[in-house]
Amino acid sequence: MVAYKFTYFNGRGAGEVVRQILAYAGQEYEDNRVTMEEWPALKDGTPFGQLPLLEVDGKPLAQSHAIARYLAREFKLNGKCPWEEAQVNALADQFKDYSSEAKSYFYAKMGFGPGDVETLKKDVFLPAFEKFYTFLSKALKQSGSGFLIGDGLTWIDLAIAQHSADLLAQGADFGKFPDLKAHSEKIQSIPQIKKWIDTRPVTPF
């Protein structure tokens, strides 16, 4: 039996999609949540000096999307054929581009970076959000299934649904994207995911 240990901070962030994949699969694992005080002593022992980190029978794997892709393939959440898997990965890479574009806004909003939050929202976040969510809306229309790619759940559905839920909780306007609001509600009502959300540690982000 494979032993999984997942190390990340006590928050959702870059670790949440991994936890949701494992929750959906019903896979037992060690959810190792480290504090900011503990992190400096652990940093040099990670492959790239950062978290999250997945250990599979003691072997380390870094980078959140690499971990998600590995586990998604293990638990059949990566698409039903190589083409679907490539489309999932393309959306995931676009998600990273969007996150990079909006990074200064998110950091300022969480108190981790400089800048006026409202100015950054108008000048940085809203243009990035509209561009990316237009891509997502197009993907939903093309699939016609309620899932972003193909006709079944993939890990990018989990990642986007959680991001949308976080934005909605913060009061984001989804007026132009009711389909993405419905997508988030659909994915997060899947029994395994709902159970995880209802029982996971409560964290601000």
Residue, then its C-alpha position, 0 to 999 in steps of 0.5 A: m500500500v502506497a504511503y502519501k504524506f502531503t506537506y503544506f502550510n495551514g491554509r488552502g492556497a496551492g495545496e487545496v487542489v491536492r487535498q481535494i484530489l485525495a479526498y475525492a479518491g478516498q485516499e488516506y494520507e498524512d496532512n502535514r500542516v507546518t507553521m511559518e515558524e517551523w518552515p525555515a528549519l524545513k526549507d533546505g530539505t525540500p527539492f526547491g526550497q518551497l511548498p507544497l511537497l508530496e512524499v510517495d513512499g518517502k520519495p519527494l515531489a515538488q510543485s503544486h501542479a506537478i503533484a496534482r497531475y501525478l495524483a490525477r493520473e493515479f486516481k483517474l482525474n486527468g481526462k479520459c484520453p491523452w487529448e483530454e489530459a492535454q486540454v486539462n493541462a493547458l487550462a491548468d497552465q493558463f490558470k498559472d498565467y492568470s495567477s501570475e498576472a493577478k499576484s500583486y492584487f492577491y498578495a496585497k489583499m492578504g497583507f503579504g505585499p504592498g499596494d492599494v488593494e482597490t487600485l490593484k483590484k481595478d487595474v490588475f485583478l479585474p482585467a486578469f479575471e475577465k480574460f481568464y474567466t472568459f476562457l473558462s466560460k468558453a471551455l464550459k460551453q464547448s464541453g456542454s457537460g457542466f465540466l470544463i473538459g470532457d464529460g467527467l470530473t478532472w482535477i482542473d474542475l476542482a482547482i477552478a471551483q475552489h478558486s471561484a468559491d474563494l472569490l465568491a466568498q470575498g464578494a467578487d462579481f460573477g454577473k458576467f459568469p453565472d456559468l462559472k458560479a454554477h460550475s463551482e456549486k456543482i463541483q463542490s456539491i460532489p459528496q466526497i468534496k462536500k464532505w472534505i469542505d465541511t470538515r477541513p480546518v477553517t483557514p482564512f485562505 
